[in-house]
């Protein structure tokens, strides 16, 4: 396994953990609003950062789902995958290696 693959794997794991945490934070915030609970105001910047990250990942997931069929991948599955891993998923989708694999599979 080379350095690029190792770094990509680490980014995927960290991204998945952070996006899952961001979703949990947003659910906690929604729960607090519904139950009229107070959340420490020091967390407001963190909520804005997590909302921005989730929005970006959501947009990346939509792009991946839209282009997945042209790369012989399942759109919903690849969209969800890209939502959690972020830009790495898009890079994998549009990489030259991915195109080569699709071309080889099409020959057989």
C-alpha positions as CSV (number, residue, x, y, z in Angstrom):
1,X,0.0,0.0,0.0
2,X,1.6,3.3,-1.0
3,X,1.4,6.6,0.8
4,X,-1.5,8.0,-1.4
5,X,-3.7,5.0,-0.6
6,X,-2.8,5.2,3.1
7,X,-3.6,8.9,3.2
8,X,-6.9,8.4,1.3
9,X,-7.9,5.7,3.7
10,X,-7.2,7.9,6.7
11,X,-9.1,10.8,5.2
12,X,-12.1,8.5,4.5
13,X,-12.2,7.3,8.1
14,X,-11.8,10.8,9.6
15,X,-14.3,12.2,7.3
16,X,-16.9,9.6,8.1
17,X,-16.4,10.1,11.8
18,X,-16.6,13.9,11.5
19,X,-19.7,13.9,9.3
20,X,-21.4,11.4,11.6
21,X,-20.6,13.6,14.6
22,X,-21.9,16.7,12.7
23,X,-25.2,14.9,12.1
24,X,-25.3,14.0,15.8
25,X,-24.7,17.6,16.8
26,X,-27.4,18.8,14.5
27,X,-29.9,16.3,15.9
28,X,-28.9,17.4,19.4
29,X,-29.5,21.0,18.4
30,X,-32.9,20.2,16.9
31,X,-33.8,18.2,20.1
32,X,-32.8,21.2,22.2
33,X,-34.9,23.6,20.2
34,X,-38.0,21.3,20.4
35,X,-37.6,20.8,24.1
36,X,-36.7,24.4,24.8
37,X,-33.3,23.4,26.3
38,X,-30.3,25.6,26.3
39,X,-27.1,24.8,24.4
40,X,-24.0,26.6,25.5
41,X,-23.5,29.6,23.2
42,X,-19.8,28.8,22.8
43,X,-20.9,25.9,20.5
44,X,-22.6,28.2,18.0
45,X,-19.4,28.5,15.8
46,X,-19.1,24.7,15.8
47,X,-22.7,24.4,14.7
48,X,-22.1,26.8,11.8
49,X,-18.9,24.9,10.7
50,X,-20.8,21.6,10.9
51,X,-23.7,22.9,8.8
52,X,-21.3,24.2,6.2
53,X,-19.5,20.8,6.1
54,X,-22.7,18.8,5.9
55,X,-24.0,21.1,3.1
56,X,-20.8,20.7,1.1
57,X,-20.8,16.9,1.6
58,X,-24.5,16.8,0.6
59,X,-23.7,18.7,-2.6
60,X,-20.8,16.4,-3.4
61,X,-23.1,13.4,-2.8
62,X,-25.6,14.8,-5.3
63,X,-22.9,15.3,-7.9
64,X,-21.6,11.8,-7.3
65,X,-25.1,10.3,-7.6
66,X,-25.7,12.2,-10.8
67,X,-22.4,11.1,-12.5
68,X,-22.2,7.6,-11.0
69,X,-24.3,5.9,-13.7
70,X,-21.9,7.1,-16.4
71,X,-19.1,5.4,-14.5
72,X,-21.0,2.2,-14.1
73,X,-21.8,2.6,-10.4
74,X,-25.0,2.6,-8.5
75,X,-26.1,6.3,-8.1
76,X,-27.8,6.1,-4.6
77,X,-25.1,4.0,-3.1
78,X,-22.3,6.1,-4.5
79,X,-24.0,9.3,-3.5
80,X,-24.3,8.2,0.1
81,X,-20.7,7.0,0.0
82,X,-19.5,10.3,-1.3
83,X,-21.6,12.2,1.3
84,X,-19.7,10.5,4.1
85,X,-16.2,10.5,2.6
86,X,-16.5,13.9,0.8
87,X,-14.2,15.0,-2.0
88,X,-12.3,11.7,-1.9
89,X,-15.3,10.0,-3.3
90,X,-15.6,12.4,-6.2
91,X,-11.9,12.0,-6.9
92,X,-12.3,8.3,-7.0
93,X,-15.3,8.6,-9.3
94,X,-13.5,10.8,-11.8
95,X,-10.1,9.2,-11.6
96,X,-8.4,7.8,-14.6
97,X,-8.0,4.4,-12.9
98,X,-11.8,4.3,-12.5
99,X,-12.2,4.9,-16.3
100,X,-9.6,2.2,-17.1
101,X,-11.4,-0.3,-14.9
102,X,-14.8,0.5,-16.5
103,X,-13.3,0.1,-20.0
104,X,-11.7,-3.3,-19.1
105,X,-15.0,-4.5,-17.6
106,X,-16.9,-3.4,-20.7
107,X,-14.6,-5.5,-23.0
108,X,-15.4,-8.7,-21.2
